């Protein structure tokens, strides 16, 4: 299978699935076990990144580290603000969950 275009699949998940943005919302969805994938931008502060990755590890949820900044991730999602972390609750018509499998 060809390499997955991360930007396209993240945008498709935002448009057709169910996602939540932000650290607090990510923590809630990880603790409740609702998340299927955690996406962290490249410029997330190290302490926040480690905390979210630890919570995802305990919950057994894959983590994908977006290569760009939070502003770039926000742009990919079609939002006028930066996004340091987001969780995919339902992928919709996207193949975004494959990003977590590729990393694992």
N, C-alpha and C positions, 0 to 999 in steps of 0.2 A: 504494500500500500504506500502511496506517496506521502511525503511528510505533511503533517497537519499544519495549516495556516492558523496559528494561535489567535491572531487578531480577529480573523474572520469568525472563528468558532466562538470566541468570547462574545463578540457582538451579536451573533446569532442566539446565544444563550440568553443575553440580556433582552433581546427582542421577543423570543418565543418561549423562554423558560421562566424560572423564578430564581432571582438572585437577590442578595442583600449586600449593601456596601458599608464599609467602616469596621473599625476594630471591635467596638462594642457588640455590634450585630453579629460579627463573625464569631466572637467568643460565645454569645448566646446560642447560635446555631450549632457550634461545635459541642457545647455542653449538653444540649438537648439531643444531639445525634441526628439532627435534620440535614446537615451539610453532606454533600457528596464530593465536593472538591473545594479546597481553599486556594485562592490565588493571592499572591503577595507581590507588590511591585518591587522593583530593584532598589529604590531609595527609601524603603521602609526602615525606620530606626532599628538598629540591631537588637535592642532589648525587646521591642514589640515583636519583631520577627521571631526571635527565639521563643517568646511566650506563646505566640500563635502556633508555631511549629510543634512545640511540646504538647499543647492541647490537642492538636490534630493527631499527633502520634499516639496519644492515650486513647483517642476515639477511633483510631484506625482509619483516618481520612487522609487521602493523598493531598500533597501540597505541590502547587506549581508556582515557580518563581518567574514572574513576568520580567522580561529583559529590560524594559523601559522604565521610565519614571512614573510616579503617581499621576502626573498631568497627562502623560501619554496613555496610560491605562484609562483615565477618565475620558479622554478623547476617543479611544477605541470603543468605549461603552456608550458614547454619544452624550456624555454629561459635561456640563460647563465647569466642572471642578475636578480636583485631583482625587484619585482613589488609591490609598495605600494598601488596602486589603478588601477582598470581597469573597463571598462564598456562593457556590452554586448549590441551590436547594433542589431544583429540577432543571435538567439540561434542555428541555424543550426539543426542538428539531436539530440541535447542534451536536457535534461530536466532541464537545469540550472535555468530557470525562476522559478521553483518550490522552489528554495532556498529562494528567496525573499518572496514568499507566506507563507512559513513555518515560517519565522521570523515575518511576519506582524500579 
